[in-house]
Amino acid sequence: MFRPLFFLAATLLFTICGCACNPSGYLAASKTGDLSNPPAPRVKADAQLALQCGRGELLGAGVSSIARKPYLQRTTDRSTRIVWTTRSSAPAHVEITTPEGSIVTLAPGEEDTSARPEGARQIEANITGLEPGTLYCYAIKEGDTPVARRAGFRTAPAAGGAEPVRFVAWGDSGTGNDEQRAIRDQLVTVPFDFILHMGDIAYEEGTLQQFEETFFGVYSGLLRHFPVFPVAGNHDYATLQAAPFREVFHLPENGSTAGQEQWYSFDWGNVHFVGLDTERVNSDQVSWLKADLAKNEQPWTIAFLHKPPFSSGEHGSDEAVRSAFGPIFEEHEVALVLAGHEHNYERMKPQRGVHYIVTGGGGRETRSVGTSDFTAFSDEVFHFLYVDVTGDKLALHTIDGTGMEFDSLVIDRGAIQ
């Protein structure tokens, strides 16, 4: 009787993974790549924000009323948006203060009536009139009752400014499993200001409940301080063509009429970021990307998407994505393209001047990866990226689930030019 049970278990595992996968995966890298560059600095990301403002703990009334904890969206150099869900019917507002306690502004919480969180209302407070590169605190009240203590956030530096641009990035983040939480715990060991996510956020089907449990339930401690800019993956599209993704995230709405919150761009300091939707590779998105990059004025451009144009993993290179976007990346001198989908890490040799990275090791499980003629380094391992753009140099650090940096990349625009 044991052999049929074993066969059934193996069949189920293969069905879930869709290929040969490691259901637990590898937290530690098995080898090292390029470690000739200075390592990433290790400073707790939220230390200053927590010291100056606090950690946004829920108060008694908030413990009962708030379902999805507050998180930051659409942060720019002059504004941000604070979103949460609540079971309370009382009117809400957000108080923005300096670290010293002086009131900067009060913003009403408006209900998003298009959202349908179970047993709750989705509330959004649009905060404007802020200064670039500035630390602010926010606290939330429902009616006259405080429901969340102060938490800190920082606005983006002014567009085109010289301040460092620092972010973390990963994809394919998991089901709330231990490996996903191990990567989460390593994220705060580097000094970043915002998050990029390469998609496949809510396993397995991208339902609203899965977003609540496997994303907000895991990363709420980060999301209260740091804005996240995601793109949707194929798993996120499995429910209502990614409607839950667009419900919970409030992304820049500059992706043309056809691509609202599906593809978009934003500036952070002297870097222009472009988020693309590889589930909808069509002429509308291609035309938009050409127009967007043609008017970009920043010296650096970074694109992020789900399915990789180059990959030695089990899915392989997505030829449709490469054909649609690759020539545009080359024409407009995009420095770095980040992708997920493959549950491993791979850094490519520069392809016509463009650096491509696969970073799909956020926690789901790891999958085997080989090498191709375009591969510079690859490994099957849980990991995330820490990227720092300062002046003419972009430094990328790859860190595994144990906290070890095992690969790096430096792009020097001065040397290129």
N, C-alpha and C positions, 0 to 999 in steps of 0.2 A: 504493500500500500504506500510505502514511502516514495518509490520512484514516480508514480503518477502525481503525487503532491509536489515533489520537487520540479517535475516537468511543468506543472501548472504555475508554480511560483515563477519559474524562469520565463514562461510565456507571458505572464502578466508584467514582469519587469521589462521585457523587450517591448511590449505594447506601450507601456507608459513612456519609456525613453525614446522609442522610435528608432533606436540604433543601439550599438554597443556602448553602454554608459556605465559609469561607476556610481552607484546610488548614494554612496557616502562621499566619495571623492577624496582628493588629496589637499590637505591644508598647507603642506610644506612643498616648496619647489624641489624638484629632483635634480636640478642643475642650475647653473648661473649663466647669464648672458654677458652683456657689456656692463661692467662695474667700474669702468675707468673714470666715470664722472663723479663729482662730489655727491654723497648720499643726500637723501631728503632730510630736511631738518625735522626734529622730533619735538614738537610743541603741542600741547593739548589744544585742539581747535577751538573749543568753546570756553577755555579758561577765563579769558578776559571778559567775554560777554557775560558769563555767570558771575564773575567777581563784581562787575560794574552794575549789573541789573538783577541777576538772579536766574533761576532755571525754570520759571514759569509753572511751578507746581500747582496742581488743582487744589482749590480750597474746598471746604465742606460741601457747599452748595454745588460747586463745579464737579465734584466727584459724582454727584447724583445726576447732574443735568448734561454734562458734556460727554458725548459719545466718541467722536473723532477729535483728538486733541488739536489745538491750534497749530497751523503751519503756514509758512511764507510762500507766496507765489508772485510772479511777475515783478520781482525786485529790480529796480533801475537805479540810476544815480539820484533820482528825485522822488521816488515813490516805492511803495510795496503794497501787497494785498495780503490780508490775514484771513484765513479760512478755518472754519471748524463746524462741527455739527452738534446740535443740542436738542435735548428733549424738552427744554423749557419754551414756553410761548411768550415769555417776557421780552420786551425790546432790549437789544444789546448795544453796547458801544465799546470801543477800544480807546484807551488813553495812552497817548505817546508822550514820553517824558525824556529829558536828559538823564544821564546817570545820576546827577545830583538831585533830581526830583522835580525840576521845573517843567511845567506842562508845555508841550510843543503844540499839540493839537488833540482834539477829540473827534473820533470818526464813528458815525453810526454803523451798526451791523445791519446789512440788508439781506433779506432772505432770497436765495436763489430758488425761485419757484419751479424751475425746470429740473432741479435735482430731486431725487427720490430716495434719500437715505432711509433705511427701515426704522420707523418709530421716532424719527428726528427731523429737524430742519437744518439745511445747510446755510450757514451764515457767512457773509463776506464783508469785510471792512476795507474800503479803498483808502489808503493813506497817501496824501500828496503834500507837496510843498516842503519836502525834505532837502537836506544839503548832501552833496556828493561825499562819498567816503567817510561817512559819519556814523558813530555808534549811537543808537537810540534804544530805549526800553519801551516795552508795551505791556499793558495789563488789561484784563477784560472784565466787564461787569454785565450782568443780565438783570435788567431793572436797576435797582439801587444796590444790588448784592454783588460783591466781588466774587468771581468764580475762578480766576487764574491769577497767580502772582506775576510779578514782572519777569519778563524774559528779554534778552538782548538780541539785537540784530544790527547789521551794518549795511548801509546803502552801497551801491556800486560806485567805484571811482568815476569821475567825469569821463565821458567818452573822449578817447584820444589822449588821455592823461598818461603820465609816466609811472604811475603806481603799479606795483606787481599785481598780476592777475593769477589767482591761485584757486584751483578747484580739484575735486576728486571725481572719478568717473568709473563706472562699472555697468555691467548688464547681466541679465538672466539671474535674478537675485534670489529666488528660492521660495520655499513654502513655510517659512518660519522655523526652519530646521536649525540645528546647532551650528552647522557650517556657515549658514547665512549670518547668524549672530556673531560668529567668530570674526568674519570680515567686518561687520558693523563695528565691533569693538576696536578693530585696528584703524578704522577711518579717523577716529578722533585723535590719533597720535600724530597727525600732521596738520599744519596750520592753513586750512583752506577757508574759502569764503562762500562757495556755492557748489552745487552738485549737478553733474550730468548723468543721466541714466539712459543706457542704450537699448532699453525695451525688454520685453518679457518680464514684466513687473509683477503680475498677479497670476500665479500658477494655480490650476492648470488652464482654466478657461477664461481668465480675465473678467470674472464676475465682480459685482460691487462688493460682495462679502469677502471675496479673495483679496481685493485691494485693501479692505479694512484689516484683514488678519495678517496678510503676508507682506504688506508694505507699511501702512500707517501703524499697525500694531508693533512692527519691528523697529522702525526708524523714527518714532515720534520724538525721541530725545534730541535727534539731530534736526528734524524738520522745523522745530519751534525756533531755531536759531538761523538756519541756513536754507535759502531757497533752492528748490530742485527744478531742473529743466529736463524733462524726459521726452523720449519719442516712443511710439508704440511698437511692440513686436507682434509676431504672429499669434502668440498665445493671448495677448491683450485684445486682438481682433476676434477671438473665438466667440465672444458674446456681443451680439448686436452691433457688429462691425466697429468695435472699440468704443461704444457709447459710454460704458462706465469709466473708461480712461478719460474721455473728454468731460465727463461730469465732475470727477474729483480733482482734475488739474485745470488750472486757469493759466493758459499759456499765451504768449504774444499773438495777437490776432492780425498778423500781417502776411499771412500765407495765401493771399488771394481769396476770392469768393469760394473757389473750389476746395481750398485746403485749410479752412479755419481750424486752428489747433491740431492740424495734422502735420503740416510743415510750417516752419517759422524761423525767424532770425532775431538776434538781439546783440547789442554791443555791451561789453563789460571792459571798461578802460580802453586800452588800445587793441583789443581783440574783437573781431566780428565772429559770432557763432551762428551756425546754420544747422537746424534740426530737420532731418528729412524722414519721410515715411516710405519705407521699402515695401510696404504692403500695397501701396498705390503709386507704382512707378508709371507715370503717364505724362502726356504732353503738357498738361496744366502745370504739373510740378516742375518739369524740365524748363518750361518757359519762365516760370516764377524764379527758379534758381538762377537762370541766366541774368534776369533783370535785377535780382537782389544783389548778386555779386558785382554786376556792372556799376552799381551806384555805391558800393562799399568804399568808405574812406579810411578804414583802419589798416595799419600795416600788417597785421596778422589776421588770418582767417582759419578757423577750425570748424570742420563739419562733423556731425555725429548722426548715426543711423543704426538700424538694427542688423540687417543682413549684410555680410561683408563683401565688398567687391573682390577682395583677395583672401583666400583661406586654404589651409592645408588640413582642415578638420573634416569631419565626416559629412557635413553638408557640402563642403567645397566652395569655391568662389561663385558668387552670384553674378552670372554673366549679364543678366538684364540690368542689374544695378550698376555694374561696371560700365556697360555700354552707354547707359543713360547719363550717368553723373561724372564718370571718369574724365572725359574730354573737357567738361566744364571746370572741374577741379584744376586741371592742368592749365587751361587758358587763363584762369584767374588766380593762379599761384596760391592755391589753398595749401597751407603748410602741413596740416595734420588731419587725418580722417579716422574717427573712432567708430568701431562697430562691435556688435555682440553676436548673438545667435549661436555661435559655436561655444561650447562650455569649456573653454581653454584660453590660453594666451598665445598670441603670435604677433611678432613684430616683423614687418616686411622690409626688405631693402627698398630704398626710394624708387618709386615708379614714376618716371618722367617728372621728377622733382617733388612728388607728393609722398608723404610718409603715412602708411596705413598701419593701424593696430587693431587686432581683435582682442576685446576684453570682455569675454562672456563668463567669467569665473566668479560671479557674485554670490553663489551659494546653492544653485539648483542641484547640480551634481557635476562632476567633471567627466569629460569625454576625451578620447584619444585624439592626438594631433600629430601629424607627420611633418615633413618638410617638402618644399617645392623649390623651383629655381628662383622664386621671388622671396623666399624665407630668409630672414636674418637670424631669428631665434624663435623657438616655440617650446611650450611645456604644458602638460596637463595639470592644472593646479587652480585652486581658488585664489583670487587675488583682486586687487583694485589698482587704479592708477592715481598718482598724485602729480599734477602738472603745475608748473610755475613759469609764467611768461613775464620776464623783466627785461625791458629795453629790447635789444636785438637778439636775445637768447630765450629759447623755450627749452625747459628741462622737464623731462618726463621720467618718473620713477615708478617701477612696478613692485608692489609689496604683497607678499603672500599672507595666508591666514594665520601664520605664526608671528607676523611682524617683520619678517626678513625681506629686505630689498634684494631682488634677484636679477633685475635687468634695468637698464636705463637708456635714455636717448637724449641727446642735446642737438637742437637745430639752431644754427647761428645764421641769422639773416644777413649780418654784416659780412660773413665769409661768403655767403651765396651771392650777394650783390657785388 
